[in-house]
Amino acid sequence: MMAISGISEGQSDVDEIDAFVAPLCAEEEKLQMRRALVTSIVDSEQDYIDVLDSLLQYMQTFKNLVDTAQSVLSLTDIDAIFLKIPDLHRIHYIFIHGLRPKVEKWSNGQEVAEIFYQLAEEEYRIAPVYLKNYQKAISTVKRCHQENQQFRTLTRDIHVKGMDKVGSLEELLHKPVVRIQRNTLVLQDLINCTPPGHSDYDLLQKTHSLAQKFLNNFENPSKKNVIDYQRYLVKNDVVVERVNSARKLRHIFLFNDIFVCARQKLTAKQRLTFEVEWCIPLADLVVSSSDVESGECKKADTEPIRKKVVSLQNDLKVEMKRAKASGELERNWSLRTHTKNVEKIKKKLLEQKGLLILESPDLPLVVSNKKYNRPYCLLLSSDYERTSWNSAMQCLLSKGVQSPVNLSMQDLNNMLNAIRLPKMTSLGLGSLFRQDEFCLEEEFLFGSLTITIRNLEGFKQPMNTYCCIEVDSFGHFLMQAKTKVISNSCEPNWEEDFDIDLEGAQTLRILCYSVDNGQNRLIGKNAYELTNHTLTREGYEEKILINEMSLSVFLIYHSREQTLKRTLSLAREGLFGVRIRAVTRREGSRIPLLVTACVEDIESRGMQDVGIYRVSGLASEIQRLKKAFEKNSRVATSLLKSADINVVTGLLKLYFRELPEALFTDTLYPELVKGLSFSDPEAKEKYLLNVVRKLPEPNYSTATYIMDHLIRVSAFKEANKMTLQNLATVFGPTLLRPAAKEEEKTSGELLVAGAREALTQVAVLQHLLSLRAKSAL
C-alpha cells in the first residue's frame, strides 16, 4: 500500500465541478465504499503486521546474542529501541484475525465497530508509552550506528515480507507512530461510509472520539510530521476510452485520493498486468458528461458480435460435455482433443467479448485535470454506470480529498499490480472481461420477462417521476421500456406492465428520474439479478430498494422453451392464432388488415424513434388493442393513431408470434435452413428464391410486404439505431420459428437447441432481407 504525505487543510471547491447530475451520496454507494475501505484496511493491516514481525525478529535475535561473543547490543539498548513492540504486535494480530473473517463473509449489515473499539482501547493504553519513548529509541539507534559497525550493517537494509522496498530500522520504528495517527483518519472515513441508521454508526463515533481525544492530548514525536494516509480502492471497471476518434479498452481505478486509467498487458507467462496510461489526483479532478471536441466516435453494429458470442457459448457447452464424457469413459486421446477444442473456443469467446465491450458503449463521461485542462473521454454502456461513477466521485470530492505525493509511473504500476482486485460483478462491462470464468448457456436467460411497475414509496416531497427499465444482452445494456410520468406525487403509482424479450440476460436495472423544468434528473437506481432460480412462471412480487425509496414490481418469466409453442385458435371469427389464409379469405385481402394498418401507422410517425421494434410497449395496452382487433379489425384500426408507437409495434410482433404456423411455414423452414449451407453465393441466392416462391399466396404477399417495411425502417438507422441485422434479430424467430414439437429433452437441452435455432432464424431472415433490398427477391 503506497503512503501519501500531508493532510489537506480545507475541502475541495465542489462548485467548480461541472457535473451532469448532483445526486446525494446514496446509501448503496456508501455501503460499496464501506466494503472497499474495510477490505483495504485488512490489506494495510497485514503490511503493518509484517513490519512488526520484522521488528520482533530483530529484537529476539539481538536478545539471543546478548551473552555471547557475537553480542551486538546491550539488553538496556534493546529495551530502549524495541519498547512495547511485542504488545503492539499482539493487539494488531488479534485485530486482523477478528476483522478478516468478517470481510470474507461480508454483507451490508456486517458489524465491525466492536473490533475497532477494542483495538482503540488497547492501543491507546500502550501508545503513550511507545510515543514517549520514540525519541529515545531513535537516539539509541543512531548512537549504536556510530559505535557498532556490525549493528549499522544489519539494520541499514531490512527486508520486510510482502514489501518490494527495503527499509532501515529507523523507518520501521516510525511505522507505529504514523499508524497511531492514521487510525483517526481511517475511522473518520469509515464513519463517512457508514449510513447513520447502520448498527455500527454510534460505536464508530464513540471510537473516533476516543482516538481524537488521544491525539489532542499527545504531540507527534516525529520530526517528519508525516501521516501515513490510508489509500483504498473505491471502484474499478473495464471501460472504453476515446482517443483521437478511436476506441481503446481501459481499466479505470477510483481511489480515495487519485483516479487512475490503465491498460492491460499480457506478459510472456500469460499473466495480466496493468500499465498506467494517465492519472488525476482527486483534488484536481473535474467531471462532466458533455462531449469533447475530438468528434463523435462512430458506434459499430454489435448484433453480429452478440450473435457470435451466443454461438460460441453453445459450442463451448457442447465441447465441455464431450470432454467430460471422454474423461468418464477414460478415452484419453478423445479427452485431449476436446480439452484442446475447449481452450480454442474460450480464446475466441474472450476475443468476441472484448470486441463487444469495445464497440458497445456510447455515453460519454469526461474527466479532466483542472491544473492542465486536459480532458479524457470515457465511454460507458448506460446511464446507470455513468451515474454510478459520477456519484462515487462526487461522494469523495464532497468530503475533501488528500493531495498525493508525486508518484512515478513505475510506483503507480507497482501499486495497481499489487492490489487485490475484487471480483467483477455482472453490473458493468467488467463482467465480460473475466478470463477465468466462462458463463455457460444456463447462466444466461432467453425468453420473455413480463414486468409490472407498480408504485414507488419513500419520497419526502411531491415530484414528477418516471422509471426506465434496462436489461442486458451478454453484458451490454439496452433501454427496454419506460413508464409514463406521474406528476406531483409523493407515492407515484404506475401499474404499468411490459413484455421484454430476453437474449442472453443476467441483470435487470431500474432507473428512477424526476422531471424539473423540462430537465430529467436521475434520483435513484438499482440492479436486480435475473436467474432461473429467482424467476418463476407463476410470477412474484419484489420490493427493489432505490436509495431510500422502495419500488414494487411484479415479475413473470417465460423461458424460451415455454415461448416456442404456437397454438391454433378455436375462435371461428378470430384473428390471433388463426392461419393467414383463413384471415385474408374472410377479409377479402392479400395481406391481413392488422398488418397493413400497423405498418402504415408506424411508417407515418415512428420511423425515427430510437429502438423501434426493440423497446417494449405497455402489455396491457397491447392486449386492449388485440381484443379490439379480435372484435372488429376495421373499427380497431382507428385506435392505432392514439396508441403509443411501441404498443403498435408490440401488437404487430404479437400477431406474428401467435400465428399457429410461422409466416414462412413449418414445411419450408428446413429448406430455408439448408439454403444457408450453400457456399456458392449464386447457388444460395437461386435456391432461397425458389424456396420463398413456394410459399402460399397470402404468406408470400405478407412476407414480402413486411420485409419491404423492415428495409424502409433500416433506412433510418442513423436515427432509430435499427439496422437490418438488428431487425432480423427481433423478427427472425417471430417469422420463422416452427411450432414446438414434443421431444424428450431436458430443460437445458431445449434451451441450447432454442438458442441455436434462434441464431439460424436470424441468419435466414437477414439473408432474405439482403436479397429483397437488392431487388433479387
Secondary structure, 3 states (H helix, E strand, C coil): CCCCCCCCCCCCCHHHCCCCCCCCCCHHHHHHHHHHHHHHHHHHHHHHHHHHHHHHHHHHHHHHCCCCCCCCCCHHHHHHHCCCHHHHHHHHHHHHHHHHHHHHCCCCCCCCHHHHHHHHHHHHHHHHHHHHHHHHHHHHHHHHHHHCHHHHHHHHCECCCCCCCCECHHHHHHHHHHHHHHHHHHHHHHHHCCCCCCCCHHHHHHHHHHHHHHHHCCCCCCCCCCCCCCCCEEEEEEEEEEECCEEEEEEEEEECCEEEEEEEEECCCCCEEEEEEEEEEHHHEEEECCCCCCCCCCCCCCHHHHHHHHHHHHHHHHHHHHHHHHHHCCCHHHHHHHHHHHHHHHHHHHHHHHHHHHHCCCEEEEEEECCCCEEEEEEECCHHHHHHHHHHHHHHHHHCCCCCCCCCHHHHHHHHHHCCCCCCCCCCHHHHHCCCCCCCHHHCEEEEEEEEEEEEECCCCCEEEEEEEEEEECCEEEEEEECCCEEEECCCEEEEEEEEEEEEECEEEEEEEEEECCEEEEEEEEEEECCCCCCCCCCEEEEEEECCEEEEEEEEEEEHHHHCCCCCCCCCCCCCCCCHHHHHHHHCCCCCHHHHHHHHHHHHHCCCCCCCCCCCCEHHHHHHHHHHHHHCHHHHHHHHHHCCHHHHHHHHHHHHHCCCCCCCCCCCHHHHHHHHCCCCHHHHHHHHHHHHCCCCHHHHHHHHHHHHHHHHHHCCHHHHCCCHHHHHHHHHHHHHCCCCCCCCCCHHHHHHHHHHHHHHHHHHHHHHHHHHHCCCC
